[in-house]
């Protein structure tokens, strides 16, 4: 009994040591942030795009829901009708456009256009300002490396609690805004977007730090105002931005995944049609309206996973819908992710260390393939003339070729060794996707899969060691 306990104790101690070694190999490679880290990140991003693609194909037959978000775009049709885009000329058009939209009592109207300088005609700005004050109108602002706005936005900074424990995307100052614009708005929010190193935009900051103070992104500011959430009710705790009853998962830089979910459709209307009064005011009742430049040549396009280039306003509109429907993508990151990798290392080390020589499914397949019915069917299949002739010719060529015999030998030996790990990789990938699909939780797949392979290699090589060679000599 005592000997059995000692044996069990040594087995579990061995598994523990091997698991720690396997985890350390991966953890150190990530910690060094060298070539291995970059490769892991790139492949994780590729697999994330594959998750999105599979999700979209599975949802193809689902009926889309019309959202309350509308994009009024300065599109190609508008440019053809009203002429090439010129900020001074188009500011006059904005007066009638906004008046037509506000006839319908929208929930919010947000400009993704920077009105940086006063108009040459002060009367244009005065009329535009008077129209803005009649409704809940918001506008974007842009952070920049050089402060051009002095302190004009400082009084609008959010009083966010819990901010001391989180990093934030930061800028030194703001692009300037025409004073009439700022005094007429219901609220402002930043619109800066920061792609990853590969040029693809996956996340957007929810809060920015500018000049030591925090400012919201435009979608967060609109959501807060529509739901009458005071600034004091916005908190940042444990990689979460809590806005009233809505919790937004963010990374350590306060960035949230932009989940462009086609389940919620966004209506796009030409700027020209609204300006010309072709869209009735009641159409905008209780709608959230984004006004932006969407024409091909105006350059406000972002590269996103799966969809390629989309207009920048689609990012803000979808981020707003993520808040409305609480369908953010939760990413397991930071300390939680390292603990998950450590758990995976223990789990797979134990699995490969104590498993039978053949896993359960492979034993079942081998059993079925050994049944006489299967063997007889295979032999009969090979006797079919148009099957037997090429098969016999190939078999004869294989027997005569040293290279082919070597190849099939290596393939057979490698297949036998890799079959268990390949089976586990398929199960693991499927599991991670199902977690993403049903729970909206992203667990970077490739890193976990690499941990599985490392555990398999370490256990396999450990079992090949002949410890009798180092046993005490009698």
N, C-alpha and C positions, 0 to 999 in steps of 0.2 A: 504493500500500500504506500509506504513512504517513498519507495523507488518510483512508483507511478506518479506521485505528486511532484517529485523532483524533475521527472521527465516533462510533465506538463508545464512546470514553472520555467524550465529552460526553453521549451518551445515558444512560450509567450514572450519571454525575454528576447529571444532571437527575432521574433516577428517585430517586436517593438524597435529593436535596434535597426533592422533592415528598413522599416518604415521611416524612421528618422533620417536614415541615410538617403533614401529615395526622395523624401521631401526636401532635404538640404540641397541636393543637386539642382532641383528646379528653383528653389527659393533664392539661392545664391545667384543663379543665372539671371533671374528677374531683378534682383536687388542691384546687380552691377549695371543694368540698363545698357548692355552692349549689343552685339549682333544677335545673340539668342533672344533677348528681350524684344528687339525690333521685329524679328521674324515671328515670334509668338503674337505680338500685337497685330501685325499685318494679316496673319492667317485668321486670328480671332475676328477681325473686322470683316474679312471675306465670308466667314461662316455666318456672321451676324446678318450680312446681306442675303445669304442663302436662307436663313430662317425667315426673313421678311418675304422672300420670294415664295417659299413654300406656304407661308401663312396666307399670302394673297391668292394663290391658286386654290387653296382649300376654301377660301371665302368667296370664290367667284360666283357661286350660285346664291349667296345670301343677298337679300334685298337691302339696298342701301337706303339710309334714312336722310331726308333732306334736313340739313342743319339750319340754324338761324343766322349763319354767317354769309355775308355777300361781299364780293370783291368788285369794286368799280374800277376798272383798269384803263389807264391811258394806253390803249392797245394800237395795233397797226391800223385798224379801222378808224380810230380817232385821229391818228396822224394824217391819214388820207383825207379826212373830212375837214379838219381844223388846221392842218398845216404842221410843219416840223415843230418839235417840242422846243419852246422857248419859255423859261420861267416867268419872264415879265408878261408875255402875251397870255399865257395860260392862267395867270393869276386872275385875270378878268373872267375867264370861263369858270373858275372855281366859285365865284359869287353865285351865279345862277345854278350851277350844279348842286352846291350845298343847300341852297334855298329849296330846290326840288326834293332833295332827300329829307330835309327836316319837316316837310309837309306831312310826312308819314309817321312822325313821332318814333324814330328809331331808339333802341336802347343805348347805342353809342355809335359815333362816327369817328374813325381814326385815320389820320393822314400819315401815310408812309412817304411823305414828301417834305423835305426840309425847306422852309421858307426863311432863308438866311438873311436876306437884305431887304430893306424897305423898297417899295415900288417907287418908280420915278414920279408917279402921280399919287400924291397922298390920299386923294379921294378914293382910289381903288382899295387901299389898305383900310380906310375908314369903313367903307361899305362891307368889305370882307369881314372885318372885326364885328360889325353889328350883326351880321348873319350868324357868326360863330357863337355869339353870346345867347342865341335863341335855342340852343340845344346842347346836348352832352358831346362836345367835340374834343377830341384828343389829338395829340401829334407826337411823332417820334422826335427824339434828339439823338445826336451822335457824339460819342466820346472820341477824343483825339489826343495825340501826343503833345500837342501845343494848345494851351488854354486860349481860346479866342472870345469866350463869352464873359470873361471876368467872373463876377459872382452872381449873375442873374438867375441861375438855377439853384443856388445854395439853399434858399428858403424852402424848396420843394423836396429836399432830401427826406427819405423815409427814416422813421425812428424804429428800427428793427431790433428786437430783443434777441439775445443769444448769439450775436454776430461775432463775438470775440474768438470763438472756437473754430471758425471756418475761414478758408482762404477765398478770395474773390478775384474775378477778372477785374483788372484795374486800368484806368486811363488817367492821364495827367489833367485833362480838362475837357471842355466841350467845344463843338462847332457853334458858331454864333447863330442866334435866331432873332428875327425882326421883333422888336418890342411889342408892336401891336398884337402879334400872334400870341405871345406868351401871356399877355394880360387877358386874352379872350378865351383861353382854353379851360376845359374842365380838369385836365390832367396831362402829364407828359410821361414818356417812358423811352428808354434807350432801344435802339434797333441794331446795334453793332452785332455782327455775326463773325465767329472765329472758327474756320475749318480746322480739322486735324491735319497732321503733317502730310497726309496723302492728298490733301486738297478737298476732302469730302466733309461736308457739314453734317454731324450727327447729333450735336448737342447745342443748346442755347443757354447762355447765362440767365438766371432768373433775377439776380441782383448784381449790380456793378458797383465797384468802389471807385469813386472819382473825387479826388481832393480830400480823401479821408472820410467821405460820407457815402452812404448807400443810396442807390437809385434803382427803381424797378425796370424790368423790361416792359415794353409797351403792352404786351398781352397780359402780364400780371396786373398792371395798373388798370386796364379796362375791366378785367375780371373783378378786381377789388371794388371798383366803383359801382359796377352793376349790382353787386351783391351787398353793397353798403357795409363793407368790412373796414373798420378804422385801421389806420396804419399801426396802431398799438397792438392790434390783433395778429400782426404778421410776426412770426418767430422762426428762427433757424435753430434746429436741435437735431443732433445725430444724423447729419446728411439728409435733413428734411427741411423744407420750407413749409411751414404751417400757416395757411391763409384761411382764417375762420375754421370751417369744418373740412376744408380741402387740404390734403397733405401731398406735397410735391416732392418726389424723390430726386435728389441731386447728388453730384459727386463732390469731392473736396473743394472744388472751385465754384460750387453753387451752380453747376450746369445741369440741365435736365435733358434727357433724350427727347427729341422731337419725333413723336409717333404719328407719322402721316398715315392715318387709318382711313381707307376708302369707304368704310362703313358709313361715315358721315360726310355727305356731299356738300361741297361749297359751290354756290352759284356765282358765276362770273358774268358781269354785264359791262358793256362798252361805256366808257366815259362819255362818248359822244351821244349815245342814246339817252342817258340820264340828263345830260346838259340840254339836249333838245326837247326835253319834256315827253319823250316817248314811253317812259316808264311811270306809271301812276304813283303818286305819293304813298298811297295805302300799301303798296308793295313793300315799303320799308318799315312798316309797323313792327315794333319790338325786335327789329333786326340789329345785328352788329355789322356795321358797314366799314370796310377797309378801302381807302382810296389810295391807289399807288400806280406807278409806272410799270406796265407789264409788256410793252412792245419789245419786240426782239432786239432792236437796235439801241435801247436805252440802258442796257447793261446790268440791270439789277437781277441777275440770275445766280442761283446757288446750286452747287453740285451735291446731291443727297444720295444715300444708298438706294439702290434698286431703280429709282425713278429717273436718275440722271439730273439734268438741269431743270429747275423749277424757278418761278419768279420768287423773289425774296419775300413778298407779302404772303405767299403760301406758308412760309415757315411760321410767321407770327399768327396767321389765322389758325393753323393746325395746333400750335402751342396753346392758343386760347381754348380750342375745342378739347384738348387734353385735360385742361382744368375743369371744363364744364362737365365732361363725362368721366372724369377721373380714370382715364385709360393710359396713364403714363407707363413707360417701360422702367421697371425697377431693375437696376443693375447691382449684382452682388460685387462689391469692390472693397478695397482697403483691407483692414484687419479681418473683416468677415470673410473675405475671399481667401485670404491666406489660411484661415482656420478651416475653410472648406477643402482647400487643397491638402492640408494636413490630414483631415479626416479621410479623404480619398486615398491618401498614401497608406494609412492604416488599414482601410477596408480592402484595398486591392492586394496589399502585401499578405494579409491574412488569407484572402481568397485563393491566391496563387500558391501559397505555402501549404495549405491544408487540403486543397482540392484533390480529387481523384485524377488518375493519369489521363482520363478522358472526361470532359464535362458531360453533364446529363444529356443535353440535346445531341451532342456528337455521338454518344453511346447509343441513343435511340436511332439516329440515322444509320449508324453502322449495323445495328441489329436489323433494321428494315432491309438494308441493302444485302444482307446475308441470307434473307429468306429465299427459299428455292423459287418461289413464284417470280421474284424480281430478277433472280439470276437467269431463269428460263426465258423471261421476257427479253432480257438484254441479249442473250445468245440468239434468240429468234430475230431480233431487230438487226443484228449484225449479219444475218444470212440473207437479208434483202439485197438483190443484185446491185442496185445503184448505191447501196450503203457499203456492202462488203468489198467491192472493187477498190474504191478510194481508201478504205480503212486498211486493207491488206497491203496496198501499195505504200501507204504511209508507214505501216508497221515494218515492212521490209526495209524501207529507206532508213528508219530510225535504228534498226538493228545493225545496219552496215556503217552508220555514221557515228564516229567517236564523239563528235561535238554534240549531236543530238542526245546521245545516251548520257553524256555529262549533264546536259541541260535538264533532262527529265529526272535525273538522280537528284540534282540540286533542288529542283522544284518540289520533288516528293519530300525530301528531308525538311526543306524550309516550310512547306505547307503544314507538315505535322507539328512543327514547333510553333508556327504562327497562328494556327487555327484557334486555339483558346483565346489569345489576345485579340484577334480580329473579331471574334464573336462578342467579346466584351465591349469592344469599341463601337460596334453597331448598336448594342443595347444602350450604351452610355449616350451616344449621339441622339438616339431616339428619345431617351428620357429627358435630356436637356432641352430638346425641341418642344416636347409636350409641356414641360414646365413653362417655357416661353409662350407657347400658344394659349394655354388655358389660364395661366396665372400672371402673364405679362412680366415675368421675372427672367432677366437675361443673366445666364451664367456663362462666361466666356468659355466656349467649348474646347478649343484646341489646347489650351493650357491644362485643363483637367484630363484630356485624352493623352497628352504627353506624360502626365504624372502616372497614368495607368501603364503606359509602355515602360517607363523607367522602373516601376515596381516589378513588372513582369521580368525585365532583364536582370534586375538585381537578385530576385528570388531564384530565377533559372540558373544563373551563374553560381549562386551560393550553393545550390543543391549539387552542382557538379564538382565542388571541392572535395577532395579526398582527405578528410581530417585524420585518417589513420596514419598519415605520413608524419604528423606532428605529435602523435600520441607518445606518452612516456615510454622509454626503453626499459625492458625488464632485464 
